[in-house]
Amino acid sequence: MPKIREKGRLMSASEIERTLVRLAHEIVEKHDGCDNLGLVGIKRRGVPLAERLGALIAKIEKRPVDTGVLDISFYRDDLSTVGPRPTVSPCDVGFEVTGRDIVLVDDVLYTGRTIRAAFDALFAHGRPKSVQLLALIDRGHRELPIQATFVGRTISTSAREIIEVKLNEIDQQEQVLLVELVD
C-alpha cells in the first residue's frame, strides 16, 4: 500500500458550499432556467454533489430539478484489472434522459477516463439532447479530449499528487485535500 502525506487543504466546507452556489447559478444561466435540465451524479462523490446542486437550483428556480445516479463500474476501460469476474449491478439513473439537457457531475476531472465511461453508461439509458460536464476540481493531465463546461476550481498538480474530495455524506467530513505519494 503506497504511503501518502497531506500537502495542504485546498477547500474548506464553506469554500465548497460557495463554489456549489456559484456553479448552480452558472448552470441556471447557461440553460436559461431548468425546464429540460437533469443532473446526473457519477458514483461515488458525484452523487452528493449533484444532489446539492439540484437543491440549490430548485431554490433559485422555485421548482424541483431531476437528479439521478450513474454507476459507471461496468463501463470502465480498466474493468479487466478488477479481477476475473467483477460484480456488476444494474443501476437506473432515476429519470428519463432521452431528449434532456444533462449535466454530468463528478468530484475530480483528471485523465478523462471516468467521463468516457460515464458517457457510455449514460447513453445506455437513452439519448440526451445535450450532455455537459461539471467537475468540482479540474486537475489537468488529460489522456482523452474531454473538457468540463462547469468547473469549481482548477488545480495544477504533479503526477505524484492526488486530490482527495471529502464530503459529509460519504466521509463524515467536508474538505478538499492535496496529498502526495511518498516512497
Secondary structure, DSSP 8 states (H G I E B T S, - for coil): --EEEEEEEEE-HHHHHHHHHHHHHHHHHHHTSSTTEEEEEETTTHHHHHHHHHHHHHHHHTS--EEEEE--GGG-TTGGGS-SS--------SS--TT-EEEEEEEEESSSHHHHHHHHHHHTS---SEEEEEEEEE----SSS---SEEEEE----TTEEEEEE-HHHHSS-EEEEEEEE-
